[in-house]
Amino acid sequence: MQFAKEQLSPEMLLLSFIYLVGAVSVVLIVLALCFVDSGLVRRKNMLDTWIAKILAALIAGGGTMVAGIGIWNWQFNEAFGVHEPLWQALKDWWLGGQFLTHYSGQLAFEKLPEADVQQVFAAFFITFSLGTLALIHTGAMERMRHKPLYVMALVIGLVLSPLVAYLNWGPVGPLSNHGTHDFDGVFPLYIFAGTWVAVLSWRLGPRLGAFKPHPSGTKPVGNNIALVGAGVLLIMFALPFIAVASTWIAPEEGFFGISFTNTGIGIILENIFCAYIGGAVAGGFIAYRRKEAQWALLGPLAGAVICGTMLDVGMPWVVFLVSLAGPFVALGTANLTVKLGIDEPKVLPLALGPGVVGALLCGFLYWGTKTGGYPGLEGAYALQHAEITPWWQLAGIVSTMLIAAIPCLLICLAFERTGGLRITEEQELVGLDQTYWGIDNYGEEPPLAIGAPAPPIADSPPPVATT
């Protein structure tokens, strides 16, 4: 058997390792969101929160392995003039396709250059679907049935999230090749997930006791908000590795963002930490002013999201100033959702609001920055033939929101008419740990059986016995 030794140069192995670290770092994001949710849900739902999030995330990743990788690579087949570009991409990159079933030494360099690098990047792309579903589950906690969640996970991972990435995240997609600019996955992750959660939360309705008192006295109050801090630090640890993996590294040509913008690893890292710091400053101000601790914990993330599209092209001082607006945009989004009667205090304020505003700001602040295309190509796909503009940013936002909102609404309506989208009121009172798994995760009290009356809610703690 002929061995393609040029696929295994030290340079190829180093690049593979960079994308490998990026892939596992997205898994850390899923872990981080589990911690965040654990702090914000009621104790009776903690075990189910971990189980549902992990399963939904992996189902989405499985869908991406089947077809999603091919959908994203469709853009490159179009740029290189491959016959039947979508069909060929699906055949090559599906779970049983030639590019995912041969190790690099079996693939001629001319057939798939840098095979190991591209295969590891495919795994990195799969983890994006994990992160997207973990975020969507966060917006539907404590009241959504598992079956519709898993169906949504499969559809999103199989088609929808990769389709948004094909359009907006990459160098030669239909929108990114004209100037729509993303760097850190703001379109396929934050804006897509935020839009999906907006529709899903509307159809699910608020949790019992969220906006008006419930006869049982139940309220959706987190059991340990301090756990949010652990989740935030994990995300802050993971994001720099994900950002570095969202690049093209060509030692003989340069270091580029995912849409082939000129950038550098040093600038990217400086920008990320400037975004953290600005978000923390503004979030801390809001927290102390309103006496709401969650803003101090979530402020750095709001700063990172609002700057996500510009981390490769921005200058640190600009990113810092923009990040100061992140928590205020998040606060405004949170207030708007409450006025609209939508019970979703996390994903919409942190992902959708800052994601949309940041994408538009990138279009204005870095208007004219060269982007798009691919090295060695000419004409419509020539390297950096396009420019970042506000209207192409808006086109990316609108396309992403439509791809998320319409399928989400259709799936919700289908389940509302058949098996149901939301758990029953009785199940919500008992808790999802007991409903789905028949156990009390903490083991402190006997499990409350479904159908039994909810325990009375004490207005004050019982008196302490004295001697």
Summary of the structure (lengths in Angstrom):
residues: 467
radius of gyration: 23.1
end to end distance: 86.5
largest distance: 89.4
contacts: 1745
relative contact order: 0.13
helix: 65%
strand: 3%
